[in-house]
Amino acid sequence: MDGGSGSGGGGAVGRADAEASSARDPRMRKASWRSIGPGIVVAATGVGAGDLVATLIAGSKFGYTLLWAAVIGCLVKISLAEAAGRWHLATGRTLFDGWRSLGAWTTGYFAVYVAVWGFVYGAAAMSSSALPLQALFPEVMDLKWWAVLCGVGGLVFVWFNRYAVFEKVMTVLVGVMFVVTVYLAIRVTPHLGEAFAGLAPVLPDGSLIYTLGLIGGVGGTITLAAYGYWVNAKGWTDTSWMRVMRLDNRVAYVTTGIFVIAMLFVGAELLHSSGVALATGDKGLLDLGDVLADRYGTATAKLFLIGFFATSITSLIGVWHGVSLMFADFTAQLKARKAAAGPDGATKEVASGAREKSVAFRGYLLWLTFPPMALLFLDQPFGLVIVYGVIGAFFMPFLALTLVWLLNSSRTPAEWRNGWLSNGMLTAAGLLFVVLCVQQVRDLPW
């Protein structure tokens, strides 16, 4: 959700607010459908195979009852991504630069997070992308080698291409995801009356954790923090791009909402009525592929596996690119070069193209790709998975609450500070993620 101007009391930025912004800034660019891109990238990266499984399981257990939670979840992600993008455009500073201004503790946390999270996520992303490939071509090679191929392929693609090519490829893959998920939702013949009834906020017995997961989980990762970096990579660098960024963000998460609702429909119609249970994690999608093959034939199952691969590989290359951009900024901030320091002590914005060519960017690409391959052959050491789970659970509340802090302070120009709606959405998101964090930590096998 958009934050209103600090001087006007805030609220959603509707047509009147947009016109007022244009009057204040004559350079304000007209929002155009042809301009969208970074939002599609962040939404596609954030929705992984595990998120779709969680949605399918919620649909299989509770039918359409939790549809309202999926819709609220998309609104939460809109508010978070909009806030990250607004910080970059309004201040000319990166998000990590903002975090650094809050104290040294943010630097320490981020350093531990990107090291441990990247190591374990690298293996998870490669495995997720390999699963549908092995299902499509079972005789070609073992799952582990498919995973290695996906990791190296992602590395080569991001290493040798700049943001413009990366965005185009991500958009094509999102198109594949969109076609497959909508086709499946139509194929299972959803009961629209029951679906509309699911928009009423109801909590069936035993549904609380699934509800919180739908609101907070789908499309919610560190890549939400990367949105501002992709906005800059697109060439949007000042407040004249604010309306364009907001349209981009909304379109992206409406698309995400369609993905989520489509998979909830599949879970409700295909699994709920027949009592079919899916495995948790990415392998649950292979279970769904088997169900689709039995019900609708091999062609539909293969089409689904192609969509499964598109979903997984967008998450892989999105993280390879976006989090590497963040790491490159992180290392630049640590160096704190005097030549790049502004009069207020903030590090000036570095061109995204320079980040993509930097040693730090490529070094983190290598870290995401090669060390995690050990986990593909060692079945993920138990202790590391626990540490990863604990650190990862704390990132989303960290993001939401630090955005509230930054966007209500003098670090942000008064015109672009949070209004009441943005503050409400970000605070609610932060509290939600704290609850999910506590639940995830409690569920870890200590």
Secondary structure, DSSP 8 states (H G I E B T S, - for coil): -----TTTT-----HHHHHHHHHH-TT-----GGG--HHHHHHHHH--HHHHHHHHHHHHHHTTTTHHHHHHHHHHHHHHHHHHHHHHHHHS--HHHHHHHT-HHHHHHHHHHHHHHHHHHHHHHHHHHHHHHHHHSTTT--HHHHHHHHHHHHHHHHHH--HHHHHHHHHHHHHHHHHHHHHHHHHT---HHHHHHTTS----TT-HHHHHHHHHHTT-STHHHHHHHHHHHTT--SGGGHHHHHHHHHHHHHHHHHHHHHHHHHIIIIIITTT----SSTHHHHHHHHHHHHHH-HHHHHHHHHHHHHHHHHHHHHHHHHHHHHHHHHHHHHHT-GGGB-TTS-B----HHHHHHSHHHHHHHHHHHSTTHHHHHHT--HHHHHHHHHHHHHHHHHHHHHHHHHHTSTTS-GGGS--HHHHHHHHHHHHHHHHHHHHHHHHS--
